[in-house]
Amino acid sequence: MSEEKRYRPNVAAIILSAKYPEKVEFFIASRNDVAGAWQFPQGGIDEGESPREALFRELKEEIGTDEIEIIAEYPGWVSYDFPKMIAKKMYPYDGQKQKYFLVRLKPGAKINLKTKEPEFIEYKFVPYHKIFRYITYFKRPIYKKVLEYFRKEGYI
């Protein structure tokens, strides 16, 4: 009998620039602990915290602002397993179970990666067709699934 996998509850933000909907460009950031690993901001959901509360907290902690408007929420949870190189660091979890939000930066919102505990060293806004040139390999299937949902729903 196989042991059941343990997934860390997590929230992820697909951030569109303040130029949305006139211009659709996505925020991606490069992690400071894995060279060349680009991703959307994400983070764990604390005990007793709702996914929406975690979303705002994580954005403030990771990119220095929670000045966003929620456009849409992915209807379910998606999960992925950590690759071996990350699994040891994330023990006792085997992967993450994520709730995705599509958000827009409010006009005038200031991104600041030099937070109390920086996770990213660089960020950029890219059009949809360039996202997967940057995103780290093990997150691509989840990102494709979630982004395709938001495309089909007419948000992007």
C-alpha atoms as an extended CHARMM CRD file, in Angstrom:
* protein
*
       156  EXT
         1         1  MET       CA              0.0000000000        0.0000000000        0.0000000000  PROA      1               0.0000000000
         2         2  SER       CA              1.4370000000        3.3900000000       -0.9660000000  PROA      2               0.0000000000
         3         3  GLU       CA              1.6410000000        6.2810000000        1.4330000000  PROA      3               0.0000000000
         4         4  GLU       CA             -0.6730000000        9.2120000000        0.6850000000  PROA      4               0.0000000000
         5         5  LYS       CA              1.1480000000       12.3080000000       -0.5480000000  PROA      5               0.0000000000
         6         6  ARG       CA              1.1510000000       15.4580000000        1.5350000000  PROA      6               0.0000000000
         7         7  TYR       CA              0.4900000000       18.7370000000       -0.2430000000  PROA      7               0.0000000000
         8         8  ARG       CA              1.1640000000       22.1420000000        1.2710000000  PROA      8               0.0000000000
         9         9  PRO       CA             -1.8350000000       24.5130000000        0.9420000000  PROA      9               0.0000000000
        10        10  ASN       CA             -0.6920000000       27.4000000000       -1.1890000000  PROA      10              0.0000000000
        11        11  VAL       CA             -1.9720000000       30.4400000000       -3.0200000000  PROA      11              0.0000000000
        12        12  ALA       CA             -0.6300000000       31.7710000000       -6.3340000000  PROA      12              0.0000000000
        13        13  ALA       CA             -1.1300000000       35.1090000000       -8.1000000000  PROA      13              0.0000000000
        14        14  ILE       CA             -1.1750000000       35.6230000000      -11.8360000000  PROA      14              0.0000000000
        15        15  ILE       CA             -0.5520000000       39.3470000000      -11.8820000000  PROA      15              0.0000000000
        16        16  LEU       CA             -1.4880000000       41.5190000000      -14.8380000000  PROA      16              0.0000000000
        17        17  SER       CA             -0.0250000000       44.9990000000      -15.1590000000  PROA      17              0.0000000000
        18        18  ALA       CA             -2.0740000000       48.1010000000      -14.3980000000  PROA      18              0.0000000000
        19        19  LYS       CA             -2.4280000000       48.5100000000      -18.1910000000  PROA      19              0.0000000000
        20        20  TYR       CA             -4.9220000000       45.6130000000      -18.3040000000  PROA      20              0.0000000000
        21        21  PRO       CA             -7.2840000000       45.1740000000      -20.1560000000  PROA      21              0.0000000000
        22        22  GLU       CA             -5.8690000000       47.4750000000      -22.8640000000  PROA      22              0.0000000000
        23        23  LYS       CA             -2.5450000000       45.6380000000      -22.7060000000  PROA      23              0.0000000000
        24        24  VAL       CA             -2.2160000000       42.0780000000      -21.3860000000  PROA      24              0.0000000000
        25        25  GLU       CA              1.1910000000       41.5270000000      -19.8070000000  PROA      25              0.0000000000
        26        26  PHE       CA              2.0770000000       39.1470000000      -16.9950000000  PROA      26              0.0000000000
        27        27  PHE       CA              4.3390000000       39.6630000000      -13.9870000000  PROA      27              0.0000000000
        28        28  ILE       CA              7.0100000000       36.9930000000      -13.5750000000  PROA      28              0.0000000000
        29        29  ALA       CA              9.8860000000       37.0070000000      -11.1170000000  PROA      29              0.0000000000
        30        30  SER       CA             13.2260000000       35.2300000000      -10.8340000000  PROA      30              0.0000000000
        31        31  ARG       CA             13.8240000000       33.3750000000       -7.5610000000  PROA      31              0.0000000000
        32        32  ASN       CA             16.8680000000       34.2840000000       -5.5140000000  PROA      32              0.0000000000
        33        33  ASP       CA             17.5420000000       30.6780000000       -4.4360000000  PROA      33              0.0000000000
        34        34  VAL       CA             17.3610000000       28.8590000000       -7.7950000000  PROA      34              0.0000000000
        35        35  ALA       CA             19.2170000000       30.4000000000      -10.7300000000  PROA      35              0.0000000000
        36        36  GLY       CA             16.9950000000       31.0080000000      -13.7340000000  PROA      36              0.0000000000
        37        37  ALA       CA             13.7870000000       29.8710000000      -12.0010000000  PROA      37              0.0000000000
        38        38  TRP       CA             11.0140000000       32.2850000000      -12.9770000000  PROA      38              0.0000000000
        39        39  GLN       CA              7.5120000000       32.0150000000      -11.5800000000  PROA      39              0.0000000000
        40        40  PHE       CA              4.3760000000       33.7920000000      -10.4490000000  PROA      40              0.0000000000
        41        41  PRO       CA              4.3080000000       34.9120000000       -6.7900000000  PROA      41              0.0000000000
        42        42  GLN       CA              2.9860000000       32.2260000000       -4.4750000000  PROA      42              0.0000000000
        43        43  GLY       CA              3.1160000000       31.1550000000       -0.8560000000  PROA      43              0.0000000000
        44        44  GLY       CA              1.7070000000       29.0130000000        1.8780000000  PROA      44              0.0000000000
        45        45  ILE       CA             -1.6870000000       29.5000000000        3.4500000000  PROA      45              0.0000000000
        46        46  ASP       CA             -1.3370000000       29.8750000000        7.2080000000  PROA      46              0.0000000000
        47        47  GLU       CA             -3.5160000000       27.9880000000        9.6810000000  PROA      47              0.0000000000
        48        48  GLY       CA             -6.9220000000       29.6890000000        9.9140000000  PROA      48              0.0000000000
        49        49  GLU       CA             -6.2400000000       31.9380000000        6.9210000000  PROA      49              0.0000000000
        50        50  SER       CA             -8.4810000000       32.0330000000        3.8320000000  PROA      50              0.0000000000
        51        51  PRO       CA             -6.8880000000       31.8040000000        0.3780000000  PROA      51              0.0000000000
        52        52  ARG       CA             -7.8150000000       35.4540000000       -0.2810000000  PROA      52              0.0000000000
        53        53  GLU       CA             -6.1970000000       36.5870000000        2.9740000000  PROA      53              0.0000000000
        54        54  ALA       CA             -3.0870000000       34.5800000000        2.0720000000  PROA      54              0.0000000000
        55        55  LEU       CA             -3.0380000000       36.1490000000       -1.3910000000  PROA      55              0.0000000000
        56        56  PHE       CA             -2.8220000000       39.6960000000       -0.0380000000  PROA      56              0.0000000000
        57        57  ARG       CA             -0.3170000000       38.7610000000        2.6840000000  PROA      57              0.0000000000
        58        58  GLU       CA              1.9430000000       36.8470000000        0.2990000000  PROA      58              0.0000000000
        59        59  LEU       CA              1.9660000000       39.6330000000       -2.2840000000  PROA      59              0.0000000000
        60        60  LYS       CA              2.9660000000       42.1570000000        0.3680000000  PROA      60              0.0000000000
        61        61  GLU       CA              5.7150000000       39.8100000000        1.6310000000  PROA      61              0.0000000000
        62        62  GLU       CA              7.0580000000       38.8390000000       -1.8010000000  PROA      62              0.0000000000
        63        63  ILE       CA              6.6620000000       41.8750000000       -4.0620000000  PROA      63              0.0000000000
        64        64  GLY       CA              6.1680000000       44.6510000000       -1.5290000000  PROA      64              0.0000000000
        65        65  THR       CA              2.6100000000       45.5450000000       -2.5000000000  PROA      65              0.0000000000
        66        66  ASP       CA             -0.8870000000       44.2020000000       -2.0700000000  PROA      66              0.0000000000
        67        67  GLU       CA             -2.3610000000       46.9870000000       -4.2190000000  PROA      67              0.0000000000
        68        68  ILE       CA             -4.2840000000       44.6520000000       -6.5140000000  PROA      68              0.0000000000
        69        69  GLU       CA             -7.7760000000       44.0240000000       -7.8010000000  PROA      69              0.0000000000
        70        70  ILE       CA             -8.9480000000       40.4160000000       -8.0390000000  PROA      70              0.0000000000
        71        71  ILE       CA            -10.2850000000       39.7370000000      -11.5340000000  PROA      71              0.0000000000
        72        72  ALA       CA            -11.0340000000       36.0270000000      -11.2140000000  PROA      72              0.0000000000
        73        73  GLU       CA            -10.3460000000       32.9200000000       -9.1710000000  PROA      73              0.0000000000
        74        74  TYR       CA             -9.5750000000       29.4940000000      -10.6080000000  PROA      74              0.0000000000
        75        75  PRO       CA            -12.5640000000       27.3260000000       -9.6120000000  PROA      75              0.0000000000
        76        76  GLY       CA            -10.6100000000       24.4710000000       -8.0510000000  PROA      76              0.0000000000
        77        77  TRP       CA             -7.3050000000       23.5430000000       -6.5130000000  PROA      77              0.0000000000
        78        78  VAL       CA             -4.3840000000       22.3230000000       -8.6000000000  PROA      78              0.0000000000
        79        79  SER       CA             -1.4560000000       20.3480000000       -7.2720000000  PROA      79              0.0000000000
        80        80  TYR       CA              2.0350000000       19.3870000000       -8.2980000000  PROA      80              0.0000000000
        81        81  ASP       CA              4.8690000000       17.3510000000       -6.8460000000  PROA      81              0.0000000000
        82        82  PHE       CA              8.1790000000       18.9650000000       -5.9810000000  PROA      82              0.0000000000
        83        83  PRO       CA             11.1730000000       17.8870000000       -8.0550000000  PROA      83              0.0000000000
        84        84  LYS       CA             13.8110000000       15.9960000000       -6.0500000000  PROA      84              0.0000000000
        85        85  MET       CA             16.0910000000       19.0310000000       -5.7270000000  PROA      85              0.0000000000
        86        86  ILE       CA             13.3400000000       20.9580000000       -3.9100000000  PROA      86              0.0000000000
        87        87  ALA       CA             11.5850000000       18.1250000000       -2.0610000000  PROA      87              0.0000000000
        88        88  LYS       CA             14.1960000000       17.8670000000        0.7200000000  PROA      88              0.0000000000
        89        89  LYS       CA             13.9400000000       21.5890000000        1.4670000000  PROA      89              0.0000000000
        90        90  MET       CA             10.1130000000       21.4220000000        1.6180000000  PROA      90              0.0000000000
        91        91  TYR       CA              9.8610000000       18.3160000000        3.8210000000  PROA      91              0.0000000000
        92        92  PRO       CA              7.3980000000       17.0310000000        5.0950000000  PROA      92              0.0000000000
        93        93  TYR       CA              5.4760000000       18.0450000000        1.9690000000  PROA      93              0.0000000000
        94        94  ASP       CA              5.6160000000       16.1440000000       -1.3170000000  PROA      94              0.0000000000
        95        95  GLY       CA              4.2200000000       19.0530000000       -3.3080000000  PROA      95              0.0000000000
        96        96  GLN       CA              1.7750000000       21.9110000000       -3.2380000000  PROA      96              0.0000000000
        97        97  LYS       CA             -1.9860000000       22.2390000000       -3.5770000000  PROA      97              0.0000000000
        98        98  GLN       CA             -2.6530000000       25.6940000000       -5.0020000000  PROA      98              0.0000000000
        99        99  LYS       CA             -5.5070000000       28.1440000000       -5.3620000000  PROA      99              0.0000000000
       100       100  TYR       CA             -4.8830000000       30.5370000000       -8.2720000000  PROA      100             0.0000000000
       101       101  PHE       CA             -6.0770000000       34.1170000000       -8.5670000000  PROA      101             0.0000000000
       102       102  LEU       CA             -5.9320000000       36.3490000000      -11.6270000000  PROA      102             0.0000000000
       103       103  VAL       CA             -5.2520000000       39.8710000000      -10.3880000000  PROA      103             0.0000000000
       104       104  ARG       CA             -4.4710000000       43.3080000000      -11.7530000000  PROA      104             0.0000000000
       105       105  LEU       CA             -2.0460000000       45.7640000000      -10.2050000000  PROA      105             0.0000000000
       106       106  LYS       CA             -3.8030000000       48.9710000000       -9.2430000000  PROA      106             0.0000000000
       107       107  PRO       CA             -2.5470000000       52.0770000000      -11.0460000000  PROA      107             0.0000000000
       108       108  GLY       CA              0.3500000000       53.5240000000       -9.0760000000  PROA      108             0.0000000000
       109       109  ALA       CA              1.1630000000       50.2960000000       -7.2220000000  PROA      109             0.0000000000
       110       110  LYS       CA              4.8920000000       50.1020000000       -6.5280000000  PROA      110             0.0000000000
       111       111  ILE       CA              6.6580000000       46.7460000000       -6.7010000000  PROA      111             0.0000000000
       112       112  ASN       CA              9.5390000000       46.3510000000       -4.2700000000  PROA      112             0.0000000000
       113       113  LEU       CA             11.4340000000       43.0530000000       -4.2380000000  PROA      113             0.0000000000
       114       114  LYS       CA             13.6580000000       44.2100000000       -1.3440000000  PROA      114             0.0000000000
       115       115  THR       CA             11.2250000000       42.9640000000        1.2770000000  PROA      115             0.0000000000
       116       116  LYS       CA             11.9750000000       41.7130000000        4.8020000000  PROA      116             0.0000000000
       117       117  GLU       CA             12.7990000000       38.2240000000        3.4520000000  PROA      117             0.0000000000
       118       118  PRO       CA             13.4010000000       38.6520000000       -0.2960000000  PROA      118             0.0000000000
       119       119  GLU       CA             12.4270000000       35.7180000000       -2.5160000000  PROA      119             0.0000000000
       120       120  PHE       CA             13.0200000000       37.3070000000       -5.9090000000  PROA      120             0.0000000000
       121       121  ILE       CA             15.9600000000       39.1290000000       -7.4660000000  PROA      121             0.0000000000
       122       122  GLU       CA             14.3630000000       40.4070000000      -10.6530000000  PROA      122             0.0000000000
       123       123  TYR       CA             10.9700000000       40.7960000000      -12.2940000000  PROA      123             0.0000000000
       124       124  LYS       CA              9.5010000000       41.6820000000      -15.6560000000  PROA      124             0.0000000000
       125       125  PHE       CA              6.1970000000       41.9080000000      -17.4490000000  PROA      125             0.0000000000
       126       126  VAL       CA              5.8570000000       39.6620000000      -20.4830000000  PROA      126             0.0000000000
       127       127  PRO       CA              3.1300000000       38.9520000000      -23.0350000000  PROA      127             0.0000000000
       128       128  TYR       CA              1.3810000000       35.5780000000      -22.9010000000  PROA      128             0.0000000000
       129       129  HSD       CA              3.4120000000       34.0690000000      -25.7570000000  PROA      129             0.0000000000
       130       130  LYS       CA              6.6910000000       34.6450000000      -23.8450000000  PROA      130             0.0000000000
       131       131  ILE       CA              5.7410000000       33.2950000000      -20.4030000000  PROA      131             0.0000000000
       132       132  PHE       CA              6.9000000000       29.7450000000      -21.0430000000  PROA      132             0.0000000000
       133       133  ARG       CA             10.3210000000       30.8590000000      -22.2460000000  PROA      133             0.0000000000
       134       134  TYR       CA             11.0140000000       31.7760000000      -18.6370000000  PROA      134             0.0000000000
       135       135  ILE       CA              8.8910000000       29.6460000000      -16.3020000000  PROA      135             0.0000000000
       136       136  THR       CA             10.7090000000       26.8400000000      -14.5360000000  PROA      136             0.0000000000
       137       137  TYR       CA             10.0070000000       23.4320000000      -16.0850000000  PROA      137             0.0000000000
       138       138  PHE       CA              8.0560000000       21.7400000000      -13.2990000000  PROA      138             0.0000000000
       139       139  LYS       CA              5.4900000000       24.5550000000      -13.0450000000  PROA      139             0.0000000000
       140       140  ARG       CA              4.7130000000       24.7250000000      -16.7650000000  PROA      140             0.0000000000
       141       141  PRO       CA              1.9020000000       22.1040000000      -16.8470000000  PROA      141             0.0000000000
       142       142  ILE       CA              0.0150000000       23.8180000000      -13.9940000000  PROA      142             0.0000000000
       143       143  TYR       CA              0.5150000000       27.2880000000      -15.4610000000  PROA      143             0.0000000000
       144       144  LYS       CA             -0.7210000000       26.1000000000      -18.8680000000  PROA      144             0.0000000000
       145       145  LYS       CA             -3.8380000000       24.5700000000      -17.3090000000  PROA      145             0.0000000000
       146       146  VAL       CA             -4.7110000000       27.6520000000      -15.2530000000  PROA      146             0.0000000000
       147       147  LEU       CA             -3.8810000000       30.2020000000      -17.9580000000  PROA      147             0.0000000000
       148       148  GLU       CA             -5.9080000000       28.2360000000      -20.5070000000  PROA      148             0.0000000000
       149       149  TYR       CA             -8.8990000000       28.3470000000      -18.1600000000  PROA      149             0.0000000000
       150       150  PHE       CA             -8.6300000000       32.1510000000      -17.8240000000  PROA      150             0.0000000000
       151       151  ARG       CA             -8.2740000000       32.4500000000      -21.6260000000  PROA      151             0.0000000000
       152       152  LYS       CA            -11.3660000000       30.3260000000      -22.2670000000  PROA      152             0.0000000000
       153       153  GLU       CA            -13.3170000000       32.4160000000      -19.7590000000  PROA      153             0.0000000000
       154       154  GLY       CA            -12.3340000000       35.5590000000      -21.6840000000  PROA      154             0.0000000000
       155       155  TYR       CA            -10.1690000000       37.2360000000      -19.0390000000  PROA      155             0.0000000000
       156       156  ILE       CA             -6.9100000000       37.1070000000      -21.0120000000  PROA      156             0.0000000000
